Structures are given as C-alpha cells and as structure tokens.
C-alpha cells in the first residue's frame, strides 16, 4: 500500500515539475524564437548554445527561461545580435522579461511589443535602434522597467507612456528625441527613476512632474528646455538627484529646493538662471554635488554653503558673483573640486582653505582676488590642479607650494603684482606638468635649474616676466645603472642647483669618468667649482672636468 502511494506521488511530481524539461512550449513561442535567431544572425552570436534544437528543448536554449508552459524570459544582452527585431516576436505572449541590450540591433522598435501584456522588464538600451518609440508600449500595464537609452530613437515621447501605472524606471537617455516632455508622465505614481538626458527636448518642465512623490532620480540634462524650474519639483521629498544642466532654463533658483533633505546631487549648471544663490541650499545636509556654474547668478556666495559637510563638488564658476569668498568654505573637508572661476570675487584667499585636505582641483582664476598667496595652501597634500591666474594677487610666490608633491598644473599668470623669484622649492614638484607664470612683470631672478629639469614638465611659460634662465652650462653627464634625481639646496648665501645620483644595484655607477661601487653622489654647482661627494668611496679624473674640482669625501 505504501509503495503504491509513493509511486503515484512520484508520477504526480513528474507531471507537475518535469514538464519544464520534457514538454515543448507552444509552437508560437518556438517560431518567434527562430525568427529572432534568423533575423539577428544567430549563427554569429557570442553564445547560441541549444538554439534551433528539437521541439521540447526551447527552455534550455541560451538566454531562455520558461514557467513550464510559456517562455517567460528572453535575455540575450551582450550577445552580438545584429539586425532588426522581428515583428514575429509577438508570438511570445507569456514574456515577462525582454533584455536585448548591448547588441547591434538596428531598425525600429516593433509596435507588436505592445502586445506583451505580461511584460515587466524591457531592456533595449545600447543598440542602434532608430525611429519613434511606439505608442503601443503604453498598453504594457504591468511594465515596471523600461530602458531604451543609448540608441538613435527620434520623434516625441509618447504621452501614452503615462498609462504605465506600475512603471518604476523610465530611461530614454542619449537618443534624438524631440518635442516636449509629456505632462502625462506626471501620472506615473510609482516612478522612481526618470532619465531623459542628452536628447533634443524642448518646451518647459511640466509642473505635473511634481506629483511623482516616489521619484529618486530626475535627470533632463543637455536638452533645449526653457522656462523656469517649477516650484512643484520641491514637493519631491524622496529626490536624491536633480540634474537639469545644459538647457536654457531661466528665472531664479527656488528657495524651496532647500526642503529636499535627501538630495545628494543638484546640478543646474550651464543654463540662464538669474538672481542670488538661495541661503536655503545650505540646509541640504546630504548634498555631495552642487553645480551652478555657467549661469547668470549674482550676489555673494552664501556662507551657509559651508554647512554642507558632505559636499565633494562645488562648482560656481562663470557667473557674476561678487563679494569675498566666505571663509566657511574652508570647513568643507570632503571637497574634491572647488570651482569659483570667472566671477568678480574680491578680497583675499581665505586662510581656511588650508583645511581643504581632500581637494584635488582648486580653481579661483579670473576674479579680482588680492593679497598674498596663503602659505596654508601648501598643506593641500592631494591638490593636483591649482589655478590662481588673472587676479590681483601680490607679493612673493609662497615657497610652501613646493611641498604639494601631487601638483600637476599650476597657473599663477596675469597677477601683475606677484614679485620675486620662482621658489627653489618648486624643484621638488616631480609631477608638475604645466607651470604658467607669464604676464607677471615683477617676477625676477634666475629660474632654478631644478625647476627646468623637472621630469614631467612639458609647459613652462614665463613670458612677460623678468625671469631668466641659468646662463652657466650644466656639466655633461652620462649615467648608467641608476636613476637621476634633480633638486636644489642652499649653499652659503646663494641658491644652487644640484643633482643626486643614486646607484640602484651592485654594478658600478658611471658618471663620466667618476666611478663608485656603492652609495650616493651629490653633484653641486657653485662659484664655477664642482664638488663630488660620496658616502662610500669613489675615484675621479679631474682632467675631465671644466674648471677646478674640489673633492670632499663624506
């Protein structure tokens, strides 16, 4: 009795669960898959395992999943599909996931895809699809994600997409879409991500988008939008990213944006915004990126921005901002990029900027800044780009800048009242690629040879200054077996160039006719006298030197 029941139970399991492996899907599913294979050069796919096998094997084909009755998932991303999506794909009536992204698909999106009434995910991004977005996609009432980005789609965004009540993600970035943003998109009450960047959209931002209370990402950058920023967007209290840069928006920045306490990115640059920067933006405690550059913003920089302790990027360049730089900005210890270029800021550079320990890009050029360059800037150990050009800075160039070993770009040009020599400490800037000090007529003296010999320096412009290159020729040296380090030291009351030669191995280090088996050589030039020093022994032939030699073993 027991064995009979067990047998019947086993047969039942086979009927219920074995069908996935043993029974074939409807012929409509099979024919749709074969049509896709033939239309997209299936023989050349990266992986076509199992495809075109015997009836009943379809659920084991690469990228295919079934529920035992119908094909439910078709996932062939990054599989070298080339050609058009066949209209016969409509035969896959049970499809829930369609992912043909990152292939070489061309042609239009078939309107027949609007018949997939069970579809939840539609990924066709990163292909070469063209033509309009079918309005029929608005029939996909169960659709939760649709990403059609990185194609060549044209025409307007169908207002019918506003019928997709379950939609959570809509991404149409980097296409050639035109026309307005449909106000019907404001009906997508479950929408969390709306990305429309890099198209040719025109008109104003629909106030109806303020109804998308679950929205986390709203990006409509690099289009041709006009009008003002709707105050209704300030009702999107879950918003973390608001990116509208690269349009033609005008008017003032709404004070109410300060209510978006979850906001991490606010990018409004490259528009035509006017008025002052709202103090209320200082209340965005989660903000990491604030980009307001290339607008027509006026007034002073709010000191409240110094409260944005999570901020990593602050870009206010190329506006018409006035007043002094708030010292409170020096409290932005996480700042990576600070750009105040091209305003009418005046006063001195705040000493507090020496506390920007994580800053790598500091752009203060093209303002009206005066006073001396603060020594505290030498504390910015991660700084790579420093632009102080086209200001009214005065006094000597602080030697402290020579301690910023990470510095690759330094622009001090066109300050007029900068004076004195190039600090010899600049010879330690081993990564420096560009040094611009031109059009500073009060800069005087001989350029340290150690600066001229910096290994990465490809641009050094000192035209329009009183700086001079060294006239005394450097000794000719041939170095075999070890790296060469250039620098400078103080000898007596004068500054002199020197070269450190290190022997990297056991083989003798040859410097002309100088030889040493171990150790470190220092070649100094002063008063036309050459002095060689070694930590461990050397031999020398003075007749090979230009002028008298003084040999002083260390």
C-alpha positions as a Python dict, from the first residue, in 0.01 Angstrom:
ca = {
    (1, 'X'): (0, 0, 0),
    (2, 'X'): (278, 235, 98),
    (3, 'X'): (483, 159, -215),
    (4, 'X'): (179, 214, -437),
    (5, 'X'): (114, 557, -285),
    (6, 'X'): (480, 651, -321),
    (7, 'X'): (471, 552, -687),
    (8, 'X'): (161, 762, -753),
    (9, 'X'): (327, 1057, -572),
    (10, 'X'): (637, 1023, -791),
    (11, 'X'): (425, 1021, -1104),
    (12, 'X'): (249, 1337, -983),
    (13, 'X'): (584, 1513, -929),
    (14, 'X'): (691, 1423, -1279),
    (15, 'X'): (367, 1561, -1420),
    (16, 'X'): (392, 1885, -1223),
    (17, 'X'): (763, 1961, -1244),
    (18, 'X'): (901, 1750, -1519),
    (19, 'X'): (703, 1937, -1782),
    (20, 'X'): (961, 2214, -1788),
    (21, 'X'): (1218, 1975, -1924),
    (22, 'X'): (1007, 1733, -2120),
    (23, 'X'): (717, 1925, -2273),
    (24, 'X'): (755, 2175, -2552),
    (25, 'X'): (633, 2533, -2540),
    (26, 'X'): (360, 2642, -2785),
    (27, 'X'): (467, 2649, -3146),
    (28, 'X'): (410, 3027, -3147),
    (29, 'X'): (688, 3064, -2889),
    (30, 'X'): (922, 2840, -3085),
    (31, 'X'): (857, 3016, -3417),
    (32, 'X'): (911, 3357, -3254),
    (33, 'X'): (1249, 3247, -3118),
    (34, 'X'): (1353, 3101, -3453),
    (35, 'X'): (1253, 3428, -3623),
    (36, 'X'): (1474, 3622, -3380),
    (37, 'X'): (1765, 3384, -3443),
    (38, 'X'): (1738, 3420, -3819),
    (39, 'X'): (1682, 3798, -3816),
    (40, 'X'): (1983, 3875, -3593),
    (41, 'X'): (2249, 3645, -3741),
    (42, 'X'): (2218, 3382, -3471),
    (43, 'X'): (2499, 3175, -3618),
    (44, 'X'): (2738, 3456, -3518),
    (45, 'X'): (2605, 3514, -3168),
    (46, 'X'): (2857, 3505, -2889),
    (47, 'X'): (2663, 3222, -2728),
    (48, 'X'): (2389, 3032, -2913),
    (49, 'X'): (2403, 2710, -2713),
    (50, 'X'): (2098, 2492, -2774),
    (51, 'X'): (1930, 2722, -3022),
    (52, 'X'): (1729, 2558, -3301),
    (53, 'X'): (1729, 2228, -3110),
    (54, 'X'): (1446, 1978, -3128),
    (55, 'X'): (1094, 2078, -3014),
    (56, 'X'): (1074, 2049, -2639),
    (57, 'X'): (1428, 2183, -2583),
    (58, 'X'): (1345, 2555, -2610),
    (59, 'X'): (1361, 2618, -2237),
    (60, 'X'): (1724, 2502, -2233),
    (61, 'X'): (1835, 2740, -2508),
    (62, 'X'): (2085, 3005, -2406),
    (63, 'X'): (1907, 3307, -2253),
    (64, 'X'): (1564, 3142, -2236),
    (65, 'X'): (1362, 3075, -1922),
    (66, 'X'): (1017, 2916, -1901),
    (67, 'X'): (747, 2857, -1644),
    (68, 'X'): (673, 2512, -1784),
    (69, 'X'): (407, 2645, -2017),
    (70, 'X'): (542, 2953, -2193),
    (71, 'X'): (871, 3134, -2249),
    (72, 'X'): (883, 3400, -1976),
    (73, 'X'): (1232, 3543, -2007),
    (74, 'X'): (1439, 3626, -2314),
    (75, 'X'): (1777, 3759, -2202),
    (76, 'X'): (2048, 3793, -2467),
    (77, 'X'): (2239, 4102, -2354),
    (78, 'X'): (2595, 4139, -2488),
    (79, 'X'): (2548, 3851, -2731),
    (80, 'X'): (2631, 4011, -3067),
    (81, 'X'): (2279, 4022, -3204),
    (82, 'X'): (2293, 4217, -3532),
    (83, 'X'): (1992, 4317, -3738),
    (84, 'X'): (1631, 4418, -3679),
    (85, 'X'): (1397, 4292, -3408),
    (86, 'X'): (1143, 4080, -3598),
    (87, 'X'): (775, 4155, -3558),
    (88, 'X'): (720, 3780, -3517),
    (89, 'X'): (847, 3821, -3163),
    (90, 'X'): (484, 3899, -3075),
    (91, 'X'): (433, 3521, -3056),
    (92, 'X'): (597, 3524, -2712),
    (93, 'X'): (273, 3609, -2538),
    (94, 'X'): (392, 3493, -2195),
    (95, 'X'): (706, 3705, -2190),
    (96, 'X'): (778, 3890, -1863),
    (97, 'X'): (1140, 3995, -1928),
    (98, 'X'): (1286, 4105, -2263),
    (99, 'X'): (1652, 4203, -2249),
    (100, 'X'): (1829, 4253, -2583),
    (101, 'X'): (2056, 4531, -2458),
    (102, 'X'): (2417, 4594, -2560),
    (103, 'X'): (2396, 4441, -2905),
    (104, 'X'): (2400, 4571, -3262),
    (105, 'X'): (2027, 4584, -3324),
    (106, 'X'): (1906, 4829, -3589),
    (107, 'X'): (1575, 4941, -3733),
    (108, 'X'): (1266, 5041, -3541),
    (109, 'X'): (1115, 4902, -3223),
    (110, 'X'): (826, 4682, -3343),
    (111, 'X'): (487, 4812, -3227),
    (112, 'X'): (399, 4445, -3169),
    (113, 'X'): (595, 4461, -2844),
    (114, 'X'): (290, 4640, -2707),
    (115, 'X'): (113, 4301, -2710),
    (116, 'X'): (333, 4160, -2431),
    (117, 'X'): (72, 4223, -2164),
    (118, 'X'): (271, 4030, -1901),
    (119, 'X'): (594, 4221, -1966),
    (120, 'X'): (760, 4369, -1656),
    (121, 'X'): (1108, 4447, -1791),
    (122, 'X'): (1201, 4591, -2132),
    (123, 'X'): (1573, 4650, -2189),
    (124, 'X'): (1675, 4755, -2540),
    (125, 'X'): (1948, 5003, -2447),
    (126, 'X'): (2290, 5035, -2612),
    (127, 'X'): (2189, 4934, -2963),
    (128, 'X'): (2141, 5134, -3283),
    (129, 'X'): (1765, 5137, -3287),
    (130, 'X'): (1603, 5427, -3472),
    (131, 'X'): (1261, 5568, -3543),
    (132, 'X'): (989, 5657, -3292),
    (133, 'X'): (904, 5499, -2961),
    (134, 'X'): (584, 5304, -3037),
    (135, 'X'): (283, 5447, -2859),
    (136, 'X'): (168, 5085, -2822),
    (137, 'X'): (416, 5047, -2536),
    (138, 'X'): (163, 5242, -2333),
    (139, 'X'): (-50, 4924, -2325),
    (140, 'X'): (204, 4735, -2113),
    (141, 'X'): (12, 4782, -1790),
    (142, 'X'): (244, 4555, -1588),
    (143, 'X'): (568, 4715, -1707),
    (144, 'X'): (799, 4812, -1422),
    (145, 'X'): (1126, 4893, -1600),
    (146, 'X'): (1195, 5022, -1949),
    (147, 'X'): (1539, 5135, -2059),
    (148, 'X'): (1572, 5243, -2421),
    (149, 'X'): (1881, 5463, -2374),
    (150, 'X'): (2189, 5484, -2597),
    (151, 'X'): (2010, 5440, -2927),
    (152, 'X'): (1910, 5667, -3215),
    (153, 'X'): (1540, 5694, -3139),
    (154, 'X'): (1368, 6004, -3273),
    (155, 'X'): (1031, 6174, -3261),
    (156, 'X'): (844, 6272, -2948),
    (157, 'X'): (796, 6085, -2622),
    (158, 'X'): (453, 5919, -2649),
    (159, 'X'): (211, 6062, -2392),
    (160, 'X'): (65, 5709, -2375),
    (161, 'X'): (362, 5615, -2155),
    (162, 'X'): (174, 5797, -1881),
    (163, 'X'): (-62, 5497, -1868),
    (164, 'X'): (210, 5269, -1728),
    (165, 'X'): (89, 5280, -1370),
    (166, 'X'): (337, 5018, -1244),
    (167, 'X'): (641, 5177, -1406),
    (168, 'X'): (933, 5241, -1170),
    (169, 'X'): (1214, 5318, -1417),
    (170, 'X'): (1197, 5508, -1745),
    (171, 'X'): (1530, 5577, -1913),
    (172, 'X'): (1545, 5737, -2258),
    (173, 'X'): (1889, 5899, -2229),
    (174, 'X'): (2115, 5962, -2530),
    (175, 'X'): (1873, 5941, -2816),
    (176, 'X'): (1746, 6201, -3063),
    (177, 'X'): (1405, 6257, -2911),
    (178, 'X'): (1240, 6593, -2967),
    (179, 'X'): (930, 6783, -2866),
    (180, 'X'): (809, 6849, -2511),
    (181, 'X'): (826, 6636, -2202),
    (182, 'X'): (470, 6496, -2182),
    (183, 'X'): (286, 6621, -1874),
    (184, 'X'): (118, 6277, -1872),
    (185, 'X'): (439, 6138, -1721),
    (186, 'X'): (322, 6301, -1400),
    (187, 'X'): (65, 6020, -1372),
    (188, 'X'): (335, 5757, -1312),
    (189, 'X'): (276, 5740, -938),
    (190, 'X'): (524, 5454, -884),
    (191, 'X'): (806, 5608, -1086),
    (192, 'X'): (1141, 5625, -905),
    (193, 'X'): (1384, 5693, -1191),
    (194, 'X'): (1321, 5929, -1486),
    (195, 'X'): (1624, 5986, -1709),
    (196, 'X'): (1580, 6192, -2028),
    (197, 'X'): (1933, 6334, -2067),
    (198, 'X'): (2102, 6412, -2398),
    (199, 'X'): (1810, 6449, -2635),
    (200, 'X'): (1659, 6745, -2821),
    (201, 'X'): (1362, 6801, -2594),
    (202, 'X'): (1207, 7148, -2596),
    (203, 'X'): (949, 7344, -2403),
    (204, 'X'): (923, 7381, -2029),
    (205, 'X'): (950, 7128, -1747),
    (206, 'X'): (593, 7011, -1677),
    (207, 'X'): (480, 7111, -1327),
    (208, 'X'): (298, 6775, -1320),
    (209, 'X'): (632, 6603, -1254),
    (210, 'X'): (595, 6734, -900),
    (211, 'X'): (329, 6465, -849),
    (212, 'X'): (590, 6187, -873),
    (213, 'X'): (630, 6162, -498),
    (214, 'X'): (837, 5840, -514),
    (215, 'X'): (1087, 5986, -759),
    (216, 'X'): (1452, 5944, -656),
    (217, 'X'): (1633, 6040, -979),
    (218, 'X'): (1517, 6317, -1214),
    (219, 'X'): (1760, 6396, -1494),
    (220, 'X'): (1672, 6601, -1803),
    (221, 'X'): (2018, 6743, -1874),
    (222, 'X'): (2160, 6852, -2212),
    (223, 'X'): (1834, 6927, -2388),
    (224, 'X'): (1682, 7256, -2504),
    (225, 'X'): (1435, 7315, -2224),
    (226, 'X'): (1324, 7669, -2150),
    (227, 'X'): (1124, 7844, -1881),
    (228, 'X'): (1171, 7832, -1507),
    (229, 'X'): (1230, 7549, -1262),
    (230, 'X'): (880, 7453, -1141),
    (231, 'X'): (834, 7507, -769),
    (232, 'X'): (634, 7183, -769),
    (233, 'X'): (961, 6989, -802),
    (234, 'X'): (1028, 7093, -444),
    (235, 'X'): (749, 6854, -338),
    (236, 'X'): (964, 6556, -443),
    (237, 'X'): (1085, 6484, -91),
    (238, 'X'): (1242, 6148, -186),
    (239, 'X'): (1456, 6304, -458),
    (240, 'X'): (1827, 6230, -435),
    (241, 'X'): (1941, 6352, -776),
    (242, 'X'): (1808, 6657, -965),
    (243, 'X'): (2007, 6715, -1283),
    (244, 'X'): (1890, 6986, -1524),
    (245, 'X'): (2219, 7127, -1652),
    (246, 'X'): (2284, 7213, -2015),
    (247, 'X'): (1945, 7363, -2100),
    (248, 'X'): (1814, 7718, -2143),
    (249, 'X'): (1630, 7747, -1812),
    (250, 'X'): (1589, 8096, -1673),
    (251, 'X'): (1448, 8266, -1367),
    (252, 'X'): (1563, 8216, -1012),
    (253, 'X'): (1657, 7903, -823),
    (254, 'X'): (1357, 7823, -598),
    (255, 'X'): (1431, 7870, -230),
    (256, 'X'): (1211, 7567, -165),
    (257, 'X'): (1479, 7335, -307),
    (258, 'X'): (1624, 7358, 42),
    (259, 'X'): (1339, 7132, 157),
    (260, 'X'): (1474, 6834, -39),
    (261, 'X'): (1672, 6695, 253),
    (262, 'X'): (1759, 6367, 77),
    (263, 'X'): (1915, 6547, -220),
    (264, 'X'): (2271, 6438, -293),
    (265, 'X'): (2318, 6592, -639),
    (266, 'X'): (2185, 6930, -752),
    (267, 'X'): (2314, 7008, -1099),
    (268, 'X'): (2173, 7324, -1260),
    (269, 'X'): (2483, 7445, -1444),
    (270, 'X'): (2504, 7579, -1799),
    (271, 'X'): (2163, 7745, -1806),
    (272, 'X'): (2049, 8107, -1790),
    (273, 'X'): (1946, 8116, -1425),
    (274, 'X'): (1948, 8454, -1255),
    (275, 'X'): (1924, 8603, -909),
    (276, 'X'): (2109, 8502, -597),
    (277, 'X'): (2206, 8160, -470),
    (278, 'X'): (1945, 8077, -204),
    (279, 'X'): (2077, 8056, 150),
    (280, 'X'): (1838, 7765, 196),
    (281, 'X'): (2065, 7539, -10),
    (282, 'X'): (2286, 7529, 298),
    (283, 'X'): (2021, 7309, 461),
    (284, 'X'): (2080, 7022, 216),
    (285, 'X'): (2290, 6824, 462),
    (286, 'X'): (2314, 6514, 237),
    (287, 'X'): (2435, 6711, -66),
    (288, 'X'): (2754, 6585, -229),
    (289, 'X'): (2747, 6771, -559),
    (290, 'X'): (2632, 7130, -619),
    (291, 'X'): (2681, 7253, -973),
    (292, 'X'): (2557, 7604, -1056),
    (293, 'X'): (2833, 7706, -1297),
    (294, 'X'): (2782, 7898, -1621),
    (295, 'X'): (2466, 8082, -1533),
    (296, 'X'): (2396, 8448, -1461),
    (297, 'X'): (2380, 8419, -1085),
    (298, 'X'): (2467, 8734, -892),
    (299, 'X'): (2520, 8848, -537),
    (300, 'X'): (2752, 8692, -285),
    (301, 'X'): (2828, 8329, -211),
    (302, 'X'): (2613, 8230, 90),
    (303, 'X'): (2825, 8145, 391),
    (304, 'X'): (2563, 7876, 465),
    (305, 'X'): (2719, 7661, 194),
    (306, 'X'): (2996, 7597, 446),
    (307, 'X'): (2744, 7382, 637),
    (308, 'X'): (2734, 7125, 356),
    (309, 'X'): (2986, 6898, 524),
    (310, 'X'): (2920, 6605, 287),
    (311, 'X'): (2990, 6819, -20),
    (312, 'X'): (3251, 6684, -263),
    (313, 'X'): (3193, 6912, -564),
    (314, 'X'): (3111, 7284, -552),
    (315, 'X'): (3105, 7448, -895),
    (316, 'X'): (3003, 7815, -903),
    (317, 'X'): (3233, 7928, -1183),
    (318, 'X'): (3143, 8164, -1467),
    (319, 'X'): (2862, 8358, -1305),
    (320, 'X'): (2862, 8722, -1193),
    (321, 'X'): (2912, 8658, -823),
    (322, 'X'): (3061, 8939, -614),
    (323, 'X'): (3190, 8995, -262),
    (324, 'X'): (3453, 8795, -82),
    (325, 'X'): (3496, 8419, -62),
    (326, 'X'): (3330, 8301, 261),
    (327, 'X'): (3594, 8154, 492),
    (328, 'X'): (3329, 7900, 591),
    (329, 'X'): (3400, 7717, 266),
    (330, 'X'): (3724, 7607, 430),
    (331, 'X'): (3516, 7376, 651),
    (332, 'X'): (3423, 7159, 351),
    (333, 'X'): (3672, 6889, 446),
    (334, 'X'): (3533, 6637, 194),
    (335, 'X'): (3552, 6871, -103),
    (336, 'X'): (3720, 6723, -410),
    (337, 'X'): (3658, 7004, -659),
    (338, 'X'): (3605, 7372, -580),
    (339, 'X'): (3548, 7597, -881),
    (340, 'X'): (3489, 7971, -838),
    (341, 'X'): (3648, 8069, -1171),
    (342, 'X'): (3531, 8365, -1377),
    (343, 'X'): (3333, 8574, -1129),
    (344, 'X'): (3403, 8915, -974),
    (345, 'X'): (3506, 8788, -632),
    (346, 'X'): (3740, 9013, -437),
    (347, 'X'): (3934, 9015, -116),
    (348, 'X'): (4197, 8765, -15),
    (349, 'X'): (4206, 8388, -46),
    (350, 'X'): (4081, 8260, 292),
    (351, 'X'): (4347, 8111, 515),
    (352, 'X'): (4086, 7848, 599),
    (353, 'X'): (4136, 7696, 255),
    (354, 'X'): (4439, 7526, 407),
    (355, 'X'): (4191, 7289, 574),
    (356, 'X'): (4058, 7152, 245),
    (357, 'X'): (4263, 6838, 293),
    (358, 'X'): (4084, 6633, 25),
    (359, 'X'): (4068, 6893, -251),
    (360, 'X'): (4232, 6793, -580),
    (361, 'X'): (4101, 7070, -806),
    (362, 'X'): (4101, 7432, -685),
    (363, 'X'): (4002, 7691, -945),
    (364, 'X'): (3999, 8055, -831),
    (365, 'X'): (4116, 8220, -1154),
    (366, 'X'): (3963, 8516, -1338),
    (367, 'X'): (3841, 8707, -1035),
    (368, 'X'): (3951, 9022, -851),
    (369, 'X'): (4128, 8847, -562),
    (370, 'X'): (4412, 9036, -395),
    (371, 'X'): (4665, 8992, -119),
    (372, 'X'): (4930, 8726, -98),
    (373, 'X'): (4903, 8357, -176),
    (374, 'X'): (4843, 8192, 164),
    (375, 'X'): (5118, 7967, 293),
    (376, 'X'): (4841, 7732, 413),
    (377, 'X'): (4778, 7617, 58),
    (378, 'X'): (5097, 7417, 95),
    (379, 'X'): (4904, 7186, 331),
    (380, 'X'): (4681, 7061, 50),
    (381, 'X'): (4865, 6734, 2),
    (382, 'X'): (4617, 6592, -255),
    (383, 'X'): (4598, 6902, -475),
    (384, 'X'): (4655, 6835, -845),
    (385, 'X'): (4523, 7148, -1021),
    (386, 'X'): (4565, 7499, -876),
    (387, 'X'): (4452, 7799, -1081),
    (388, 'X'): (4502, 8146, -931),
    (389, 'X'): (4552, 8320, -1263),
    (390, 'X'): (4404, 8653, -1378),
    (391, 'X'): (4359, 8805, -1034),
    (392, 'X'): (4534, 9088, -849),
    (393, 'X'): (4749, 8879, -616),
    (394, 'X'): (5068, 9039, -490),
    (395, 'X'): (5389, 8968, -305),
    (396, 'X'): (5622, 8674, -346),
    (397, 'X'): (5512, 8331, -457),
    (398, 'X'): (5498, 8128, -139),
    (399, 'X'): (5762, 7851, -127),
    (400, 'X'): (5500, 7640, 55),
    (401, 'X'): (5350, 7542, -280),
    (402, 'X'): (5667, 7342, -341),
    (403, 'X'): (5558, 7092, -78),
    (404, 'X'): (5247, 6982, -274),
    (405, 'X'): (5401, 6671, -427),
    (406, 'X'): (5079, 6580, -612),
    (407, 'X'): (5063, 6909, -806),
    (408, 'X'): (5043, 6867, -1186),
    (409, 'X'): (4904, 7205, -1300),
    (410, 'X'): (4988, 7545, -1151),
    (411, 'X'): (4861, 7870, -1304),
    (412, 'X'): (4973, 8199, -1146),
    (413, 'X'): (4982, 8406, -1462),
    (414, 'X'): (4847, 8759, -1506),
    (415, 'X'): (4850, 8879, -1147),
    (416, 'X'): (5075, 9183, -1221),
    (417, 'X'): (5186, 9240, -862),
    (418, 'X'): (5337, 8900, -791),
    (419, 'X'): (5706, 8962, -733),
    (420, 'X'): (6035, 8796, -657),
    (421, 'X'): (6185, 8472, -786),
    (422, 'X'): (6045, 8130, -861),
    (423, 'X'): (6086, 7949, -529),
    (424, 'X'): (6366, 7698, -541),
    (425, 'X'): (6129, 7460, -358),
    (426, 'X'): (5939, 7419, -685),
    (427, 'X'): (6220, 7186, -787),
    (428, 'X'): (6053, 6923, -569),
    (429, 'X'): (5731, 6919, -774),
    (430, 'X'): (5816, 6596, -951),
    (431, 'X'): (5468, 6552, -1102),
    (432, 'X'): (5432, 6907, -1231),
    (433, 'X'): (5338, 6913, -1600),
    (434, 'X'): (5233, 7275, -1654),
    (435, 'X'): (5366, 7591, -1486),
    (436, 'X'): (5221, 7921, -1606),
    (437, 'X'): (5362, 8242, -1456),
    (438, 'X'): (5354, 8464, -1765),
    (439, 'X'): (5250, 8829, -1763),
    (440, 'X'): (5381, 8895, -1413),
    (441, 'X'): (5638, 9170, -1484),
    (442, 'X'): (5759, 9190, -1124),
    (443, 'X'): (5877, 8830, -1113),
    (444, 'X'): (6258, 8846, -1125),
    (445, 'X'): (6566, 8633, -1087),
    (446, 'X'): (6720, 8320, -1229),
    (447, 'X'): (6495, 8020, -1273),
    (448, 'X'): (6634, 7733, -1065),
    (449, 'X'): (6778, 7466, -1289),
    (450, 'X'): (6598, 7212, -1074),
    (451, 'X'): (6267, 7357, -1196),
    (452, 'X'): (6375, 7349, -1559),
    (453, 'X'): (6477, 6986, -1515),
    (454, 'X'): (6150, 6864, -1361),
    (455, 'X'): (6090, 6527, -1532),
    (456, 'X'): (5720, 6576, -1621),
    (457, 'X'): (5726, 6948, -1702),
    (458, 'X'): (5604, 6995, -2061),
    (459, 'X'): (5477, 7353, -2040),
    (460, 'X'): (5659, 7639, -1864),
    (461, 'X'): (5550, 7985, -1974),
    (462, 'X'): (5738, 8275, -1815),
    (463, 'X'): (5696, 8527, -2097),
    (464, 'X'): (5625, 8881, -1986),
    (465, 'X'): (5829, 8844, -1666),
    (466, 'X'): (6181, 8937, -1557),
    (467, 'X'): (6275, 8574, -1504),
    (468, 'X'): (6589, 8443, -1670),
    (469, 'X'): (6721, 8100, -1750),
    (470, 'X'): (7056, 7997, -1597),
    (471, 'X'): (7348, 8111, -1811),
    (472, 'X'): (7612, 7879, -1664),
    (473, 'X'): (7604, 7549, -1854),
    (474, 'X'): (7534, 7232, -1662),
    (475, 'X'): (7804, 6963, -1675),
    (476, 'X'): (7761, 6690, -1931),
    (477, 'X'): (7685, 6362, -1757),
    (478, 'X'): (7638, 6004, -1873),
    (479, 'X'): (7459, 5791, -1612),
    (480, 'X'): (7447, 5414, -1630),
    (481, 'X'): (7292, 5188, -1367),
    (482, 'X'): (7077, 5420, -1159),
    (483, 'X'): (6805, 5687, -1168),
    (484, 'X'): (6879, 6059, -1157),
    (485, 'X'): (6708, 6296, -912),
    (486, 'X'): (6706, 6670, -962),
    (487, 'X'): (6663, 6924, -687),
    (488, 'X'): (6821, 7226, -523),
    (489, 'X'): (6988, 7325, -196),
    (490, 'X'): (7113, 7631, -11),
    (491, 'X'): (7491, 7680, -17),
    (492, 'X'): (7606, 7976, 188),
    (493, 'X'): (7401, 8276, 91),
    (494, 'X'): (7332, 8164, -264),
    (495, 'X'): (7089, 7918, -420),
    (496, 'X'): (7243, 7645, -630),
    (497, 'X'): (7128, 7357, -843),
    (498, 'X'): (7236, 7006, -765),
    (499, 'X'): (7190, 6657, -899),
    (500, 'X'): (7162, 6348, -681),
    (501, 'X'): (7280, 6025, -841),
    (502, 'X'): (7188, 5701, -674),
    (503, 'X'): (7332, 5362, -758),
    (504, 'X'): (7038, 5122, -773),
    (505, 'X'): (7235, 4797, -773),
    (506, 'X'): (7569, 4624, -722),
    (507, 'X'): (7709, 4728, -1057),
    (508, 'X'): (7936, 5034, -1055),
    (509, 'X'): (7770, 5367, -1130),
    (510, 'X'): (7949, 5557, -1405),
    (511, 'X'): (7927, 5936, -1427),
    (512, 'X'): (8167, 6040, -1695),
    (513, 'X'): (8494, 5915, -1555),
    (514, 'X'): (8362, 5905, -1196),
    (515, 'X'): (8302, 5559, -1055),
    (516, 'X'): (8165, 5425, -731),
    (517, 'X'): (8065, 5075, -626),
    (518, 'X'): (7801, 5181, -375),
    (519, 'X'): (7618, 5474, -235),
    (520, 'X'): (7502, 5816, -334),
    (521, 'X'): (7663, 6100, -523),
    (522, 'X'): (7568, 6465, -493),
    (523, 'X'): (7682, 6699, -770),
    (524, 'X'): (7664, 7064, -671),
    (525, 'X'): (7748, 7367, -884),
    (526, 'X'): (7857, 7693, -726),
    (527, 'X'): (8121, 7960, -796),
    (528, 'X'): (8233, 7764, -1105),
    (529, 'X'): (8357, 7490, -875),
    (530, 'X'): (8235, 7130, -895),
    (531, 'X'): (8228, 6924, -578),
    (532, 'X'): (8165, 6550, -578),
    (533, 'X'): (8065, 6381, -254),
    (534, 'X'): (8011, 6010, -198),
    (535, 'X'): (7905, 5821, 108),
    (536, 'X'): (8128, 5525, 23),
    (537, 'X'): (8441, 5586, -178),
    (538, 'X'): (8498, 5699, -535),
    (539, 'X'): (8764, 5759, -795),
    (540, 'X'): (8780, 6067, -1014),
    (541, 'X'): (8975, 6208, -1301),
    (542, 'X'): (8978, 6590, -1252),
    (543, 'X'): (9111, 6642, -1602),
    (544, 'X'): (8766, 6556, -1738),
    (545, 'X'): (8601, 6849, -1559),
    (546, 'X'): (8551, 7204, -1677),
    (547, 'X'): (8734, 7417, -1428),
    (548, 'X'): (8888, 7326, -1094),
    (549, 'X'): (8743, 7046, -886),
    (550, 'X'): (8718, 7011, -511),
    (551, 'X'): (8684, 6653, -389),
    (552, 'X'): (8537, 6610, -41),
    (553, 'X'): (8461, 6254, 70),
    (554, 'X'): (8163, 6233, 308),
}
